[in-house]
Every structure is written in C-alpha cells, then in structure tokens.
C-alpha cells in the first residue's frame, strides 16, 4: 500500500502522520486490497473559525477509486470524520464485490 500524506498551509507533524496511519488501519482491516492512499490535510484562510480544517483522501482499491472530504474546526476531528466516511465506502464496496456470487439453483424433482 502506497501512502502519501501531504499538507496545504499546514506542516504535517509526526504525530499527525501516526494518527492518520492508525486510523487507516481500520480501513485495511476491512478490505486488504488497498493499492494507493493519498491524504491531503489543509487549513483554509477563512474569516470564520468554523470548518477551517479540511481533510480529504483518495483511495485506489482493486476495481474502484474512492474519495471523501470533511471540514471541521479541529483537524483531528476532521480526520476522524474522514475515516468514518471512507470506512463506510470501503465496506459498501466489499459487500458489492461479495454479493455478485450466485448460489447454485435448487434441483426440481
């Protein structure tokens, strides 16, 4: 799994990097065919304090690309919301893949 964590108008500290990787473990636990993950953490220069911290992520899994973004006043809370959204998308993708197997028809006697 290729992991890229970058920051826009914010320095990505080792604490942020470890927090993102521990949260990503939940996604890889549900679906292990994750090929590439790109996380972008940014701080917008808005006048209001609400929803200044943005987190967005692109995940490339086998057969699909997923994208999610969140905004919050706290960057760690934005990362939490982002991972919740991505986890739901990954579980839904995994269910779609597994639901396409059909059972054998019953014998008619």
N, CA, C and O atoms as a MOPAC input file, in Angstrom:
PM7 MOZYME 1SCF
protein

 N      0.84200 1    -1.16900 1     0.00000 1
 C      0.00000 1     0.00000 1     0.00000 1
 C      0.89300 1     1.24000 1     0.00000 1
 O      1.74000 1     1.40600 1     0.87800 1
 N      0.69800 1     2.09800 1    -0.98000 1
 C      1.41500 1     3.36400 1    -1.05400 1
 C      0.62500 1     4.41300 1    -0.28800 1
 O     -0.55800 1     4.62100 1    -0.55600 1
 N      1.26800 1     5.06700 1     0.65600 1
 C      0.61300 1     6.07400 1     1.48000 1
 C      1.32100 1     7.40300 1     1.29600 1
 O      2.53200 1     7.50700 1     1.48800 1
 N      0.53900 1     8.43600 1     0.91400 1
 C      1.06800 1     9.78400 1     0.75500 1
 C      0.24100 1    10.71700 1     1.62300 1
 O     -0.96600 1    10.85200 1     1.42800 1
 N      0.89300 1    11.35800 1     2.58100 1
 C      0.22700 1    12.33200 1     3.44900 1
 C      0.89300 1    13.67600 1     3.19900 1
 O      2.09600 1    13.83300 1     3.40400 1
 N      0.09900 1    14.64200 1     2.75500 1
 C      0.65900 1    15.95700 1     2.46600 1
 C     -0.19600 1    17.03400 1     3.13100 1
 O     -1.34700 1    16.80000 1     3.49900 1
 N      0.38700 1    18.19700 1     3.27300 1
 C     -0.29700 1    19.30800 1     3.91500 1
 C     -0.30000 1    20.53300 1     3.02300 1
 O      0.65000 1    20.78900 1     2.28300 1
 N     -1.37500 1    21.27700 1     3.10500 1
 C     -1.50900 1    22.52100 1     2.35500 1
 C     -1.73300 1    23.62200 1     3.37300 1
 O     -2.77000 1    23.64200 1     4.03700 1
 N     -0.79700 1    24.52600 1     3.51100 1
 C     -0.79700 1    25.59200 1     4.51700 1
 C     -0.72400 1    25.03700 1     5.93700 1
 O     -1.11200 1    25.71000 1     6.89200 1
 N     -0.22900 1    23.81500 1     6.07300 1
 C     -0.02400 1    23.22200 1     7.39200 1
 C      1.13300 1    22.23900 1     7.29400 1
 O      1.28500 1    21.53400 1     6.29700 1
 N      1.94400 1    22.20300 1     8.34000 1
 C      3.05900 1    21.26000 1     8.37100 1
 C      2.55900 1    19.94500 1     8.96400 1
 O      1.94700 1    19.92700 1    10.03200 1
 N      2.82500 1    18.85200 1     8.26300 1
 C      2.39500 1    17.53700 1     8.73300 1
 C      3.43300 1    17.04700 1     9.73500 1
 O      4.55900 1    16.70400 1     9.37300 1
 N      3.03300 1    17.02300 1    10.99800 1
 C      3.93500 1    16.60000 1    12.05900 1
 C      3.95000 1    15.08000 1    12.16000 1
 O      3.04700 1    14.42200 1    11.64300 1
 N      4.94800 1    14.51800 1    12.80900 1
 C      4.95100 1    13.06500 1    13.01000 1
 C      3.73600 1    12.57100 1    13.80000 1
 O      3.27900 1    11.44800 1    13.58500 1
 N      3.21300 1    13.38900 1    14.70500 1
 C      2.01900 1    12.99900 1    15.45500 1
 C      0.80700 1    12.89000 1    14.52300 1
 O      0.01700 1    11.95300 1    14.63700 1
 N      0.66400 1    13.84900 1    13.60400 1
 C     -0.42800 1    13.78600 1    12.62900 1
 C     -0.27000 1    12.57600 1    11.72500 1
 O     -1.24400 1    11.88500 1    11.42800 1
 N      0.95600 1    12.31900 1    11.29000 1
 C      1.22500 1    11.19600 1    10.40300 1
 C      0.88600 1     9.86700 1    11.08000 1
 O      0.28000 1     8.99200 1    10.46000 1
 N      1.26900 1     9.71700 1    12.33200 1
 C      0.96900 1     8.47000 1    13.04500 1
 C     -0.52600 1     8.34800 1    13.31900 1
 O     -1.06600 1     7.24200 1    13.30400 1
 N     -1.20600 1     9.47200 1    13.57100 1
 C     -2.64800 1     9.44200 1    13.80700 1
 C     -3.39500 1     8.98500 1    12.55200 1
 O     -4.32600 1     8.18400 1    12.63500 1
 N     -2.98600 1     9.49400 1    11.40400 1
 C     -3.62400 1     9.09700 1    10.14300 1
 C     -3.36800 1     7.63000 1     9.85100 1
 O     -4.27800 1     6.92300 1     9.41800 1
 N     -2.15400 1     7.15900 1    10.07800 1
 C     -1.85000 1     5.75400 1     9.78700 1
 C     -2.58900 1     4.81300 1    10.72700 1
 O     -3.00000 1     3.73300 1    10.30400 1
 N     -2.77000 1     5.19000 1    11.98300 1
 C     -3.53900 1     4.32700 1    12.88500 1
 C     -5.00600 1     4.30600 1    12.49700 1
 O     -5.66200 1     3.27300 1    12.63000 1
 N     -5.53300 1     5.41800 1    12.02300 1
 C     -6.92600 1     5.43900 1    11.56900 1
 C     -7.09600 1     4.66100 1    10.26400 1
 O     -8.14700 1     4.06400 1    10.03400 1
 N     -6.07300 1     4.66200 1     9.41100 1
 C     -6.14800 1     3.90900 1     8.15900 1
 C     -6.09200 1     2.39800 1     8.38700 1
 O     -6.50800 1     1.62400 1     7.52500 1
 N     -5.58600 1     1.98100 1     9.53300 1
 C     -5.55700 1     0.55300 1     9.84200 1
 C     -6.96000 1    -0.03400 1     9.88700 1
 O     -7.15600 1    -1.20500 1     9.56200 1
 N     -7.92800 1     0.76600 1    10.28500 1
 C     -9.31700 1     0.29400 1    10.33500 1
 C     -9.82700 1    -0.02900 1     8.93200 1
 O    -10.57300 1    -0.99000 1     8.74100 1
 N     -9.42400 1     0.77400 1     7.96400 1
 C     -9.86100 1     0.54100 1     6.58400 1
 C     -9.17500 1    -0.69400 1     6.01200 1
 O     -9.82300 1    -1.51100 1     5.35800 1
 N     -7.88900 1    -0.83800 1     6.24800 1
 C     -7.18300 1    -2.00300 1     5.72600 1
 C     -7.59300 1    -3.27500 1     6.44300 1
 O     -7.41600 1    -4.36700 1     5.90300 1
 N     -8.12900 1    -3.16300 1     7.63100 1
 C     -8.63900 1    -4.34500 1     8.33200 1
 C     -9.90300 1    -4.85500 1     7.65500 1
 O    -10.12600 1    -6.06400 1     7.59400 1
 N    -10.73700 1    -3.94500 1     7.14200 1
 C    -11.96200 1    -4.36300 1     6.46400 1
 C    -11.70900 1    -4.84000 1     5.04200 1
 O    -12.37900 1    -5.75900 1     4.57000 1
 N    -10.75700 1    -4.23400 1     4.36000 1
 C    -10.50500 1    -4.56700 1     2.95900 1
 C     -9.01000 1    -4.47400 1     2.72400 1
 O     -8.43600 1    -3.38700 1     2.80100 1
 N     -8.37300 1    -5.60000 1     2.43900 1
 C     -6.91800 1    -5.61900 1     2.37100 1
 C     -6.34800 1    -5.36800 1     0.98300 1
 O     -5.12800 1    -5.40300 1     0.81800 1
 N     -7.17900 1    -5.11700 1    -0.01800 1
 C     -6.69500 1    -4.88800 1    -1.37800 1
 C     -6.59000 1    -3.40100 1    -1.69900 1
 O     -6.94500 1    -2.97200 1    -2.79700 1
 N     -6.10900 1    -2.62800 1    -0.75500 1
 C     -5.90300 1    -1.19100 1    -0.95800 1
 C     -4.56200 1    -1.00000 1    -1.64900 1
 O     -3.53400 1    -1.47000 1    -1.16200 1
 N     -4.57400 1    -0.30500 1    -2.79600 1
 C     -3.36600 1    -0.13200 1    -3.58800 1
 C     -2.67100 1     1.17800 1    -3.24000 1
 O     -1.46300 1     1.19600 1    -3.00600 1
 N     -3.43000 1     2.27900 1    -3.20400 1
 C     -2.83700 1     3.59800 1    -3.05900 1
 C     -3.72900 1     4.47800 1    -2.21000 1
 O     -4.94800 1     4.46500 1    -2.37600 1
 N     -3.13700 1     5.24900 1    -1.29500 1
 C     -3.87900 1     6.17900 1    -0.44000 1
 C     -3.17000 1     7.52800 1    -0.47900 1
 O     -1.96500 1     7.62000 1    -0.24800 1
 N     -3.94400 1     8.57900 1    -0.77900 1
 C     -3.40900 1     9.94400 1    -0.77400 1
 C     -4.26700 1    10.78300 1     0.16400 1
 O     -5.46900 1    10.93100 1    -0.05300 1
 N     -3.65200 1    11.32900 1     1.20200 1
 C     -4.35000 1    12.14300 1     2.19500 1
 C     -3.82100 1    13.56300 1     2.09200 1
 O     -2.61000 1    13.78600 1     2.06500 1
 N     -4.74100 1    14.52700 1     2.03500 1
 C     -4.37000 1    15.93600 1     1.98900 1
 C     -5.01100 1    16.64300 1     3.17500 1
 O     -6.23500 1    16.66800 1     3.30800 1
 N     -4.18400 1    17.21300 1     4.02800 1
 C     -4.63700 1    17.97900 1     5.18200 1
 C     -4.37900 1    19.44700 1     4.89200 1
 O     -3.27600 1    19.81800 1     4.49000 1
 N     -5.39400 1    20.29100 1     5.09500 1
 C     -5.21200 1    21.70300 1     4.76500 1
 C     -5.94200 1    22.58600 1     5.76000 1
 O     -6.87800 1    22.16400 1     6.43800 1
 N     -5.48400 1    23.81700 1     5.82300 1
 C     -6.10400 1    24.85400 1     6.64300 1
 C     -6.49000 1    25.98500 1     5.70700 1
 O     -5.63600 1    26.57900 1     5.04900 1
 N     -7.77100 1    26.27800 1     5.65300 1
 C     -8.25400 1    27.36100 1     4.79700 1
 C     -8.16800 1    28.68400 1     5.54600 1
 O     -8.25700 1    28.71800 1     6.77400 1
 N     -8.00000 1    29.73700 1     4.82500 1
 C     -7.84200 1    31.06300 1     5.40400 1
 C     -9.16700 1    31.80600 1     5.35700 1
 O     -9.29600 1    32.83100 1     4.68800 1
 N    -10.13600 1    31.28500 1     6.06600 1
 C    -11.46300 1    31.91500 1     6.10200 1
 C    -11.57000 1    32.80800 1     7.33300 1
 O    -10.81200 1    32.66800 1     8.29200 1
 N    -12.51400 1    33.71400 1     7.28300 1
 C    -12.69000 1    34.62700 1     8.40700 1
 C    -13.32300 1    33.92700 1     9.60500 1
 O    -12.99000 1    34.22600 1    10.75200 1
 N    -14.21500 1    33.01400 1     9.34200 1
 C    -14.87400 1    32.32100 1    10.44400 1
 C    -14.01600 1    31.16000 1    10.92300 1
 O    -13.28400 1    30.55600 1    10.13900 1
 N    -14.10500 1    30.85600 1    12.18400 1
 C    -13.30000 1    29.78600 1    12.76100 1
 C    -13.90200 1    28.41300 1    12.48200 1
 O    -13.19200 1    27.40800 1    12.52900 1
 N    -15.18500 1    28.35700 1    12.19500 1
 C    -15.85200 1    27.08600 1    11.93800 1
 C    -15.36500 1    26.47900 1    10.64000 1
 O    -15.22900 1    27.17500 1     9.63400 1
 N    -15.10800 1    25.22300 1    10.65900 1
 C    -14.78700 1    24.42600 1     9.46800 1
 C    -13.59700 1    24.98200 1     8.68200 1
 O    -13.63200 1    25.05600 1     7.45400 1
 N    -12.56000 1    25.36700 1     9.39400 1
 C    -11.35000 1    25.83200 1     8.71400 1
 C    -10.44000 1    24.68500 1     8.33100 1
 O     -9.73800 1    24.76100 1     7.32300 1
 N    -10.44200 1    23.62700 1     9.11700 1
 C     -9.53300 1    22.49800 1     8.90700 1
 C    -10.17900 1    21.51100 1     7.93500 1
 O    -11.27500 1    21.01300 1     8.19400 1
 N     -9.51600 1    21.23100 1     6.83700 1
 C    -10.04600 1    20.32300 1     5.82400 1
 C     -9.16000 1    19.08500 1     5.73600 1
 O     -7.93700 1    19.15900 1     5.85500 1
 N     -9.81400 1    17.95300 1     5.52300 1
 C     -9.09300 1    16.70500 1     5.28300 1
 C     -9.77700 1    16.01200 1     4.11500 1
 O    -11.00200 1    15.89600 1     4.08400 1
 N     -8.98900 1    15.55500 1     3.16500 1
 C     -9.55200 1    14.82600 1     2.03700 1
 C     -8.63200 1    13.66400 1     1.69700 1
 O     -7.43100 1    13.69700 1     1.96500 1
 N     -9.22500 1    12.63600 1     1.10100 1
 C     -8.47300 1    11.42200 1     0.84800 1
 C     -8.95300 1    10.75200 1    -0.43300 1
 O    -10.15500 1    10.66600 1    -0.68600 1
 N     -8.01500 1    10.28200 1    -1.22900 1
 C     -8.27800 1     9.45000 1    -2.40400 1
 C     -7.75300 1     8.06200 1    -2.09400 1
 O     -6.60200 1     7.90600 1    -1.68700 1
 N     -8.58800 1     7.05500 1    -2.28400 1
 C     -8.16300 1     5.67300 1    -2.07900 1
 C     -8.38000 1     4.92400 1    -3.38400 1
 O     -9.45900 1     4.97500 1    -3.97400 1
 N     -7.35700 1     4.24300 1    -3.81600 1
 C     -7.45500 1     3.39300 1    -5.00600 1
 C     -7.41600 1     1.95400 1    -4.52100 1
 O     -6.39500 1     1.48500 1    -4.01700 1
 N     -8.53600 1     1.25700 1    -4.67800 1
 C     -8.60800 1    -0.16200 1    -4.34500 1
 C     -8.76300 1    -0.93400 1    -5.64300 1
 O     -9.00200 1    -0.35400 1    -6.70300 1
 N     -8.62800 1    -2.22900 1    -5.54700 1
 C     -8.74000 1    -3.06300 1    -6.73000 1
 C    -10.14900 1    -2.93900 1    -7.30100 1
 O    -11.11100 1    -3.42800 1    -6.70900 1
 N    -10.26400 1    -2.28100 1    -8.45400 1
 C    -11.54000 1    -2.15800 1    -9.13400 1
 C    -12.29900 1    -0.87800 1    -8.88800 1
 O    -13.37000 1    -0.69900 1    -9.46800 1
 N    -11.80100 1     0.03400 1    -8.05300 1
 C    -12.57400 1     1.23700 1    -7.75800 1
 C    -11.66500 1     2.31400 1    -7.16700 1
 O    -10.62900 1     2.01700 1    -6.57200 1
 N    -12.07600 1     3.56800 1    -7.34500 1
 C    -11.44900 1     4.70900 1    -6.67800 1
 C    -12.48000 1     5.35000 1    -5.76800 1
 O    -13.64300 1     5.49300 1    -6.14700 1
 N    -12.06400 1     5.73700 1    -4.57100 1
 C    -12.97100 1     6.36200 1    -3.60700 1
 C    -12.39100 1     7.69200 1    -3.16700 1
 O    -11.17500 1     7.85900 1    -3.06700 1
 N    -13.28800 1     8.63600 1    -2.90400 1
 C    -12.89100 1     9.97200 1    -2.48700 1
 C    -13.80700 1    10.42900 1    -1.37300 1
 O    -15.01200 1    10.18500 1    -1.41300 1
 N    -13.23800 1    11.09400 1    -0.37700 1
 C    -14.03500 1    11.68800 1     0.70100 1
 C    -13.31900 1    12.94400 1     1.17600 1
 O    -12.09400 1    13.05300 1     1.11100 1
 N    -14.11900 1    13.88500 1     1.65400 1
 C    -13.54500 1    15.10200 1     2.22500 1
 C    -14.42000 1    15.57200 1     3.37300 1
 O    -15.63700 1    15.38500 1     3.36200 1
 N    -13.78800 1    16.18100 1     4.35700 1
 C    -14.50500 1    16.71700 1     5.50500 1
 C    -13.88900 1    18.04800 1     5.90200 1
 O    -12.76300 1    18.37100 1     5.52400 1
 N    -14.64600 1    18.80300 1     6.66400 1
 C    -14.17200 1    20.07200 1     7.20500 1
 C    -14.66200 1    20.18100 1     8.63800 1
 O    -15.80400 1    19.83000 1     8.93700 1
 N    -13.80900 1    20.66500 1     9.51900 1
 C    -14.15500 1    20.76900 1    10.93400 1
 C    -13.28600 1    21.86100 1    11.54800 1
 O    -12.32000 1    22.31000 1    10.93200 1
 N    -13.62400 1    22.28100 1    12.74200 1
 C    -12.80800 1    23.29400 1    13.40900 1
 C    -11.53200 1    22.69600 1    13.99600 1
 O    -10.56500 1    23.41900 1    14.23600 1
 N    -11.52000 1    21.37100 1    14.23200 1
 C    -10.34500 1    20.67000 1    14.74000 1
 C     -9.86000 1    19.68600 1    13.68300 1
 O    -10.66100 1    18.93800 1    13.12200 1
 N     -8.56000 1    19.67800 1    13.40500 1
 C     -8.03100 1    18.82600 1    12.34600 1
 C     -8.16200 1    17.34300 1    12.68100 1
 O     -8.44200 1    16.53200 1    11.79800 1
 N     -7.96300 1    16.98400 1    13.93800 1
 C     -8.08800 1    15.57600 1    14.32900 1
 C     -9.52900 1    15.10000 1    14.21900 1
 O     -9.76900 1    13.95000 1    13.85300 1
 N    -10.48500 1    15.95400 1    14.52500 1
 C    -11.90000 1    15.59600 1    14.34800 1
 C    -12.22700 1    15.45900 1    12.86400 1
 O    -13.02300 1    14.60100 1    12.48300 1
 N    -11.61900 1    16.29600 1    12.02500 1
 C    -11.82800 1    16.18100 1    10.57600 1
 C    -11.26600 1    14.85700 1    10.06300 1
 O    -11.86000 1    14.22900 1     9.18800 1
 N    -10.12600 1    14.43200 1    10.60200 1
 C     -9.54700 1    13.14300 1    10.21000 1
 C    -10.45400 1    12.00600 1    10.64900 1
 O    -10.64500 1    11.04400 1     9.90600 1
 N    -11.01800 1    12.10500 1    11.85500 1
 C    -11.95200 1    11.07000 1    12.33600 1
 C    -13.16600 1    10.94600 1    11.42700 1
 O    -13.55100 1     9.83900 1    11.05100 1
 N    -13.76800 1    12.07200 1    11.07200 1
 C    -14.94000 1    12.05000 1    10.19100 1
 C    -14.56900 1    11.49900 1     8.81000 1
 O    -15.34100 1    10.76100 1     8.19900 1
 N    -13.39500 1    11.86100 1     8.33700 1
 C    -12.92900 1    11.38000 1     7.04100 1
 C    -12.78900 1     9.86500 1     7.03500 1
 O    -13.21400 1     9.20400 1     6.08700 1
 N    -12.20100 1     9.31800 1     8.07600 1
 C    -12.02000 1     7.86600 1     8.13500 1
 C    -13.35000 1     7.13700 1     8.29900 1
 O    -13.50600 1     6.02100 1     7.80500 1
 N    -14.31500 1     7.75700 1     8.99200 1
 C    -15.65500 1     7.15600 1     9.08700 1
 C    -16.29800 1     7.06500 1     7.71100 1
 O    -16.87000 1     6.03400 1     7.35500 1
 N    -16.20500 1     8.14100 1     6.93800 1
 C    -16.78200 1     8.13500 1     5.58800 1
 C    -16.10200 1     7.09700 1     4.70000 1
 O    -16.76900 1     6.34900 1     3.98500 1
 N    -14.79000 1     7.05700 1     4.75000 1
 C    -14.06500 1     6.10600 1     3.91300 1
 C    -14.33300 1     4.66600 1     4.33000 1
 O    -14.40200 1     3.77000 1     3.48900 1
 N    -14.48300 1     4.45200 1     5.62600 1
 C    -14.76800 1     3.10000 1     6.10700 1
 C    -16.11400 1     2.61800 1     5.58300 1
 O    -16.24500 1     1.46500 1     5.17000 1
 N    -17.11600 1     3.49700 1     5.59800 1
 C    -18.42600 1     3.12500 1     5.05300 1
 C    -18.33300 1     2.81800 1     3.56700 1
 O    -18.95500 1     1.86700 1     3.09400 1
 N    -17.56500 1     3.60700 1     2.82400 1
 C    -17.42300 1     3.37000 1     1.39100 1
 C    -16.70700 1     2.04800 1     1.10900 1
 O    -17.09500 1     1.31600 1     0.19900 1
 N    -15.68000 1     1.74400 1     1.87500 1
 C    -14.92500 1     0.51600 1     1.66200 1
 C    -15.76900 1    -0.70700 1     1.99700 1
 O    -15.73600 1    -1.70000 1     1.27100 1
 N    -16.52900 1    -0.64400 1     3.09600 1
 C    -17.38900 1    -1.76800 1     3.46600 1
 C    -18.47000 1    -1.96900 1     2.41600 1
 O    -18.79000 1    -3.10700 1     2.07400 1
 N    -19.04000 1    -0.88200 1     1.89700 1
 C    -20.05500 1    -0.99400 1     0.85000 1
 C    -19.46100 1    -1.58800 1    -0.42600 1
 O    -20.10900 1    -2.39400 1    -1.09300 1
 N    -18.23900 1    -1.19900 1    -0.76700 1
 C    -17.56600 1    -1.75300 1    -1.94700 1
 C    -17.28800 1    -3.24500 1    -1.75700 1
 O    -17.46400 1    -4.03700 1    -2.68400 1
 N    -16.86400 1    -3.61400 1    -0.58100 1
 C    -16.58500 1    -5.02100 1    -0.30600 1
 C    -17.86300 1    -5.85200 1    -0.38500 1
 O    -17.84200 1    -6.96900 1    -0.90100 1
 N    -18.97200 1    -5.32000 1     0.12000 1
 C    -20.25500 1    -6.02600 1     0.04300 1
 C    -20.71000 1    -6.19400 1    -1.40000 1
 O    -21.26100 1    -7.23400 1    -1.76300 1
 N    -20.48400 1    -5.17800 1    -2.22300 1
 C    -20.86000 1    -5.27500 1    -3.63800 1
 C    -20.05600 1    -6.35700 1    -4.34900 1
 O    -20.59300 1    -7.10100 1    -5.17000 1
 N    -18.78500 1    -6.43900 1    -4.03400 1
 C    -17.94200 1    -7.45800 1    -4.66300 1
 C    -18.39000 1    -8.85600 1    -4.24300 1
 O    -18.46900 1    -9.76000 1    -5.07500 1
 N    -18.67900 1    -9.03100 1    -2.97300 1
 C    -19.02600 1   -10.35600 1    -2.47000 1
 C    -20.44500 1   -10.76600 1    -2.81100 1
 O    -20.73600 1   -11.96200 1    -2.82600 1
 N    -21.34000 1    -9.83200 1    -3.08300 1
 C    -22.73600 1   -10.17800 1    -3.32800 1
 C    -22.97400 1   -10.66000 1    -4.75100 1
 O    -24.07900 1   -11.10700 1    -5.05700 1
 N    -21.98500 1   -10.58700 1    -5.62900 1
 C    -22.18000 1   -10.99900 1    -7.00900 1
 C    -22.03500 1   -12.50100 1    -7.21400 1
 O    -22.26400 1   -12.99600 1    -8.31700 1
 N    -21.66400 1   -13.21900 1    -6.18600 1
 C    -21.59300 1   -14.66800 1    -6.33700 1
 C    -22.99300 1   -15.24700 1    -6.17000 1
 O    -23.70000 1   -14.91600 1    -5.21800 1
 N    -23.38000 1   -16.09200 1    -7.07900 1
 C    -24.71800 1   -16.66500 1    -7.06600 1
 C    -24.63400 1   -18.09700 1    -6.57200 1
 O    -23.67200 1   -18.81100 1    -6.85600 1
 N    -25.64100 1   -18.50400 1    -5.83600 1
 C    -25.68100 1   -19.87900 1    -5.38400 1
 C    -26.25400 1   -20.76700 1    -6.49000 1
 O    -26.94300 1   -20.28700 1    -7.39000 1
 N    -25.96700 1   -22.02900 1    -6.41200 1
 C    -26.43700 1   -22.97200 1    -7.43400 1
 C    -27.95700 1   -23.12200 1    -7.31000 1
 O    -28.49400 1   -23.10500 1    -6.20200 1
 N    -28.64300 1   -23.26800 1    -8.43500 1
 C    -30.10600 1   -23.42200 1    -8.37200 1
 C    -30.48200 1   -24.76300 1    -7.72200 1
 O    -29.76000 1   -25.75400 1    -7.83000 1
 N    -31.61500 1   -24.75300 1    -7.05900 1
 C    -32.07200 1   -25.97200 1    -6.39400 1
 C    -32.61600 1   -26.94700 1    -7.44700 1
 O    -33.14300 1   -26.53700 1    -8.48100 1
 N    -32.48100 1   -28.20000 1    -7.16500 1
 C    -32.99000 1   -29.22900 1    -8.07700 1
 C    -34.48400 1   -29.31700 1    -7.97400 1
 O    -35.05400 1   -29.26200 1    -6.88400 1
 N    -35.11000 1   -29.45300 1    -9.10600 1
 C    -36.54900 1   -29.64600 1    -9.13300 1
 C    -36.83000 1   -31.13900 1    -9.34500 1
 O    -36.32700 1   -31.73400 1   -10.29800 1
 N    -37.61400 1   -31.72900 1    -8.47800 1
 C    -37.93400 1   -33.14400 1    -8.60100 1
 C    -39.38600 1   -33.34800 1    -8.79300 1
 O    -39.83900 1   -34.48600 1    -8.91600 1

